[in-house]
Structures are given as C-alpha cells and as structure tokens.
C-alpha cells in the first residue's frame, strides 16, 4: 500500500514538473521603445517560447498583426521579444496586445508622435536613480503608481498616452545592472502600467555596470556612433530633440562621443524643425548635495550646449542624476537649464 502511494506521488510530481515546463509566463510585461510618427517598438520577456506576435489597431478590435523574433537573455529558456510596428499614422492612438504561443497580454494603448510641423504641445517625464533603496524598497512603485499616474489623471484627465509623450531616465535604473532579477523586479514591474503605454528612453548610469542586460532590454535609436550602439543616441519628438549620452568611466572622455555630439549639434543648429534641445547624462557637472559625484567631462557637455544655445537662440537643458535629489538652475550667462531628477527611489542624499 505504501509503495502504491509513493508511485502515485512520484507520478503526480512528474505531472506538475511537466506542466510547469510547458506554461510560459510574462517575466516582463509589454513595454514601448523608439517611437517615431509612423513606427514604434514593442518588447516583452517570457519564461519560455519563441513566438513574438503583436496584434494592433486603432480600436480595441485590433485587426493588424506584426511578427518578429525572440532572443535569449539569460542563457536559459526565457526569451526577450522585440517587434517593430511600421506604417502607423502620426499622432494617433493605437491599441495593442502581445502573444507568445498561448500566453496573451492585456490590451494596452500607445500614441504615435506628431510631425514637428503639427506644432503639438506635449508633456514628458524625467526621473532617475530608481535603483532600490533597501530602507524603502517600494519607493519606485509608489512614485509611479501613487504619484505619476494619479497626477496625470487628476491634472489632465485623459488616457496616459494622451497625457504623456515619453519617459526619460538619466541612469541608475537598478542597483546592479549585472543582476538579472533586478531588471524585472526592481525596474520593469513597479513601472509596468507606465511603460506599457509610454515609451521609455534611458541612458547608462554607473549602476548599470555596462551590463549586457541593459542592451538587451532596451531598443534605443541606432543613430549614435555605430561602434558604440545605444551608448549615445538622439530621439526627436515634434520640435524637440532629446540627446542621450554616456557619462560613465571609459566613455565619458571618448573622442568618438564628443565628435558625434559636435556634429549632431551642428546639424541641429541648421535643422529648422528643431526648436529645443534636451540632453540627459548620468553624472552632474555640479551638484548641490554630493560634490564627489561631480564629473569634469559633464562640464564639457554643458559648455557645448551653452554655446549651441547662444549661437542658435534655441533653448537647451540637461537632465542628470547620480546625486540623489532634485534641484534646478540656469547657466549664468546662457539660456541653458540644469535639472537634477534623481529622486525616483534611490536613497536621497543628505
Ligand atoms: Fe550614479
């Protein structure tokens, strides 16, 4: 009798193991990348499964379908999915959901950017250093779900993609970028409701540790120096150009990065469609709270932006983090603004 029981239990556990192997779950729910007036990229991660399908359309009935491939992310069965939707209408609300085999997401929305000539005003959000504070591990979740999203609702009252064009993050998204679990648990999960409907554009902070996970999770504009793909890039929204830079050791003094920035600013000076330039880089040139965090190379970027603004009359600003706090100011002799936005979760500096 005992033996029979044992056999039954063994079979039962086998059944559970087999079932667990076959059922895929979302490791990271869908999030948006690299939006243009006619294109957007949708990404997600599943515990299993190669299929990468996005169903989308201008109503919740969806109706269109885009398919692409999946990639290994952690030398295991989990897969990161990346699908680019093309042929979209500018400044239009779309509905979408993702599908990997039997796993189907909820339906989310996004809104494509306008052309510069549409002269649409817009809101965007800049925040950084959400890297977990172990004394307050829920802070980033609170900021997104009890701060940003209810604020947008009460202030503007439309859908999130109608009220917010994009999210900028000048670095330190997680405490240790080389730790796989931190990306899903500490970064994507708390912000899922935001990132599923508004594209997010980060740059590398020191805590990312230049880890491969960063480059796998994000699909940033491929318009930087090709040998340094996604380390620096730019993204236009209407008449505004966002410039992402890498201020980390090994990159902050890179001749290639400064040469790229110089030629981009020269092009931006001549570009009649761009009226504003917003840069983001992790390290401060000057900090009110944490002097040791300052970097001379960030000062070189500030000088280039100040000269750009003085020459062209196009206002510029730079967002930065690293020193955990909020502060803002303006260059004394230039129309260039400085904004420290590192108050999204990391322990605030004294
Ligand atoms: Fe930092």
Boltz pocket constraint, residues with backbone or C-beta under 6 A from the ligand:
constraints:
  - pocket:
      binder: B
      contacts: [[A, 172], [A, 205], [A, 206], [A, 207], [A, 282], [A, 321], [A, 322], [A, 323]]
      max_distance: 6.0
